């Protein structure tokens, strides 16, 4: 399959998973907790099963690594090319009644994300991208290309994690770059707002896993942005433990 076909598959499955999540939200659900004390719901499990089944049926030669399977000890670290799936990124936001949660489906090749789809169930938006080819947003108005922006003359805007927005290192980062507006939200939505040119920086010091970032990083890079750890090195995927280092995601970082 061509990358365009693989992206189309990821988008279709992300949209289907988003619909399933919205159905669970409307019906009500019970919150459980995994061994690491993070929350999980039936929406996570239904969405993951839907996505994994769809990926394995359509691309049997590409391994699938999904969050809940890893939590249950059911996934090995593959080599080469593999899917990374977070069926419900921002479960805590979901369980608390916030709208900033997402479905992430990314494809990794040789340790780097090459394409990804991110669906935002609460808003109906879908962001997608292929590195080197472009990024797109789909919503009620249709689908259109998106791109990062240069920093406006009025000042930069930052997106930060709702749960780590008071970290002194984040506050120093924002002050050094003369950020004039800060929005605190959860999930991969932060990457999407950078990719569509609605914000400029997303600094992160708190813990994340590879399935949290593979798909949205692909979208951001495809839209002209960049992402690296705090030393400036690109993030690598397929590491034992699946943990990311602290990172900085940004748009062009240049005056408009």
Residue pairs with C-beta under 8 A, 6 or more apart in sequence:
1 9
1 58
1 59
3 114
3 115
3 130
3 133
4 130
4 133
6 59
6 107
6 115
7 115
7 117
7 128
7 129
7 130
9 54
9 55
9 58
9 59
10 105
10 106
10 107
10 115
10 116
10 117
10 128
10 215
11 117
11 119
11 126
11 128
11 138
12 54
13 50
13 51
13 54
13 55
13 105
13 117
14 51
14 103
14 104
14 105
14 117
14 118
14 119
14 126
15 119
15 126
16 50
16 51
16 54
17 47
17 50
17 51
17 87
17 103
17 119
18 47
18 103
18 119
18 120
18 121
18 124
18 126
19 121
20 43
20 46
20 47
20 50
21 43
21 46
21 47
21 88
21 94
21 101
21 103
21 121
22 121
22 122
24 41
24 42
24 43
24 46
25 43
25 94
25 121
29 41
29 42
29 43
30 41
30 42
31 39
31 40
31 41
31 95
32 39
32 40
32 41
33 39
33 40
34 40
34 71
35 71
36 71
38 91
38 92
39 91
39 92
39 95
40 68
40 71
40 91
41 88
41 91
41 94
41 95
43 88
43 94
44 67
44 68
44 87
44 88
44 91
45 68
45 87
47 87
47 88
47 103
48 66
48 67
48 68
48 69
48 85
48 87
48 88
50 87
51 66
51 85
51 87
51 103
51 105
52 64
52 66
52 69
52 85
55 62
55 64
55 83
55 85
55 105
56 64
59 83
62 81
62 82
62 83
62 107
63 78
63 82
63 83
64 82
64 83
64 85
65 75
65 77
65 78
65 82
65 83
65 84
65 85
65 210
65 211
65 242
66 75
66 83
66 84
66 85
66 86
66 87
66 211
67 85
67 86
67 87
67 209
67 211
68 87
69 75
70 211
70 242
77 238
77 239
77 240
77 242
78 238
79 238
80 109
80 110
81 107
81 108
81 109
81 110
82 107
82 108
82 238
83 105
83 106
83 107
83 108
84 104
84 105
84 106
84 107
84 108
84 113
84 210
84 211
84 214
84 215
84 237
85 104
85 105
85 106
85 211
86 102
86 103
86 104
86 188
86 209
86 211
86 212
86 215
87 103
88 94
88 101
88 102
88 103
89 101
89 102
89 103
89 104
89 187
89 188
89 211
89 212
90 98
90 100
90 101
90 102
90 186
90 187
90 188
90 189
91 101
92 163
92 186
93 99
93 100
93 101
93 162
93 185
93 186
93 187
94 101
98 162
98 185
98 186
99 120
99 122
99 123
100 120
100 122
100 162
100 185
100 186
100 187
100 189
101 120
101 121
101 122
101 186
101 187
101 189
102 118
102 119
102 120
102 121
102 187
102 188
102 189
102 192
102 216
103 117
103 118
103 119
103 121
104 116
104 117
104 118
104 188
104 211
104 212
104 214
104 215
104 216
105 116
105 117
105 118
105 215
106 113
106 115
106 116
106 117
106 211
106 214
106 215
106 216
106 217
106 218
107 113
107 114
107 115
107 116
107 214
107 218
108 114
108 214
108 237
108 238
111 236
111 237
111 238
112 131
112 234
112 236
112 237
113 131
113 213
113 214
113 215
113 217
113 218
113 221
113 237
114 130
114 131
114 218
115 128
115 129
115 130
115 131
115 218
115 222
116 128
116 129
116 214
116 215
116 216
116 217
116 218
116 219
117 126
117 127
117 128
117 215
117 219
118 126
118 127
118 128
118 188
118 189
118 191
118 192
118 215
118 216
118 219
119 125
119 126
119 127
120 126
120 127
120 189
120 192
123 139
124 139
124 140
125 137
125 138
125 139
125 192
126 137
126 138
126 139
127 135
127 136
127 137
127 138
127 146
127 192
127 195
127 196
127 216
127 219
128 135
128 136
128 138
128 219
129 135
129 136
129 195
129 218
129 219
129 220
129 221
129 222
129 223
130 218
130 222
131 218
131 221
131 222
132 222
133 222
134 145
134 222
134 223
135 145
135 146
135 147
135 195
135 219
135 220
135 222
135 223
135 224
136 143
136 144
136 145
136 146
137 143
137 144
137 146
137 192
137 195
137 196
146 195
146 196
146 197
146 223
147 195
147 196
147 197
147 223
147 224
148 194
148 195
148 197
148 220
148 223
148 224
148 225
148 251
148 252
149 197
149 200
149 251
149 252
149 256
150 251
150 252
150 254
150 255
150 256
151 200
151 251
151 252
151 253
151 254
151 255
151 256
152 256
153 255
153 256
154 180
155 178
155 179
155 180
155 181
156 177
156 178
156 179
156 180
156 181
156 200
156 201
157 179
157 180
157 181
157 182
157 183
157 198
157 199
157 200
157 201
158 174
158 177
158 179
158 181
158 182
158 183
158 199
158 200
158 201
158 202
158 203
159 182
159 183
159 184
159 185
159 189
159 190
159 193
159 194
159 199
159 201
159 202
160 170
160 174
160 182
160 183
160 184
160 190
160 202
160 203
160 204
161 184
161 185
161 186
161 190
161 204
161 206
162 184
162 185
162 186
163 186
163 206
164 170
164 204
164 205
164 206
165 182
165 184
167 205
167 206
169 203
169 205
170 203
170 205
173 201
173 203
173 248
174 182
174 201
174 203
177 201
179 200
179 201
183 193
183 199
188 212
188 213
188 215
188 216
190 199
190 202
190 216
190 249
191 202
191 213
191 216
191 217
191 219
191 220
191 249
192 216
192 219
193 199
194 200
194 201
194 202
194 220
194 223
194 225
194 249
194 250
194 251
195 216
195 219
195 220
195 222
195 223
195 225
196 223
197 251
199 251
200 250
200 251
200 253
201 248
201 249
201 250
201 251
201 253
202 248
202 249
202 250
203 247
203 248
203 249
204 246
204 247
204 248
204 249
205 246
206 246
207 243
207 244
208 243
208 244
208 247
209 242
209 243
209 244
210 237
210 238
210 239
210 242
210 243
210 244
211 242
212 244
213 227
213 235
213 244
213 247
214 237
217 227
217 235
217 249
220 226
220 227
220 249
221 227
224 251
224 252
225 249
225 250
225 251
225 252
226 249
226 250
226 253
227 234
227 235
227 247
227 248
227 249
227 250
228 234
228 235
228 247
228 248
229 235
229 245
229 246
229 247
229 248
230 245
230 246
230 247
230 248
235 244
235 245
235 247
